[in-house]
Amino acid sequence: MQVNEEKEFTIQKRRCLVVWVYSLKQLKTLKRYGLIHYVSRRMKYVVIYMNEEDIENSEAKINGLHFVRKVERSYRPDVEMNFAEKIGTKAAYQYEEEEGFEVEELSTQIRLAENV
């Protein structure tokens, strides 16, 4: 009996929550919301990774817990991380025309301090 099922691997979108707590005694209750990635005992915060679609409900529930001071969402998935075509070009400086900034590329020469 052979089963030829081809299973496709799909990447699950994840997001990080930083949970600031008053006490670290209740870490076991935070484990059910997602994967605990890091715990700072000195600064009293916990980094939790969870699925993107569960983040709205989980953030509200975690924020309602009595030992939670503040919940912050990671903005890293929202930031474009492709810098390959922008490095060394004027596209790296994306200022609007209204602000009055002009980007001027100058060739700089390095001079030694003893020759100045």
N, C-alpha and C positions, 0 to 999 in steps of 0.2 A: 504494500500500500504506500505509494509515493504521492506526496502532495506537492504540486508545483505552484506554490503561491509565491508571487513576487511581492514582497513588502517594500513599500517606498519609505524612505527616511525623510521626514519633514522637520525642519528646524522650528522649534517652538520659540516664539518671541517671549523674552523674559525681561523683567525690570527689577531694579533694586529699590528697596525702601530702607531708609535710615530711621530707626526708631530710638528716640531718646527716652530713657527710663529713669525713674527715681531709684529703683532698686533692681538688682540683677537676680533676685531670688525667684522670680516668676519666668525664667527662661523657658521652662517646659511648656508653658502656655503659648509662647510665641512660636514654638516648633511646629504647631499644627497649621500655621498660616503659610509657611514656605520653608525653603532651605536657609538655615542660618549659616551665613558665610563668615562672619567675623563678629567678635564680641570685644568691646573695649571696656575693661574693668575699671580703668582709671577715669575715663571720661563718661562712662555709663551710657553707651549706645550700642545698638545691635544692627548689623547689616543683614537684611533678609532678601533673598531672591525669590520671586514668584512669577507665575505666568501673567502675561500682559492683560488677558481678558478678566482675570480675577482681581486685578489691582484696585478697582473702584470699591468693590464690596469689602475687600480685606482691609483697605486703608481706613475706611469708616469704622469697621469693627475694632481694629487695633487702636485707633484714636479714642475709642470709647472705653478702653480698659483703664482701670483706676491707677495702675502703676506707670502708665505712659505719659510722658511729659509733652512730646511733640513728635510728629511723623513727617519726614521729608521724602519727597520722591526724587529719584535720580533722573537727570535730564540727558544722560549720555545717549540713549537711543534716539533722541530728537535732534542731536547735533550731527551734521554731515561730517563724516570722518575721511572723506576722499580729498586729500590735499595735493595729489600728484601734479595736476595741471595748474595749480595756483602758486606753487613755490617759485619764487624768483620773478614773478610777473606782476603787472599792475592789478590783476584779478585778486591778488592777496589783500589789497587795500580796497575794500568795498565800501567806500564812502559815497553818500548821496551828493548830488550836485548842489543841493540846497544848503548844505552845511559849509560850503566854501572851501573845502579841502582840495588841494591839487597834489597829485603824486608826481614827483619829479625824480627821475632816476639819475643819479650822479655817479661818476666813477671816482672812487675815493682812493687816495694814495696813502700808504702807510709810511710815516716818517719816524725814524728813530729819535729818541729824546736828545741824544748827544749832537745831532746835526741841526737842531732847531735854532 
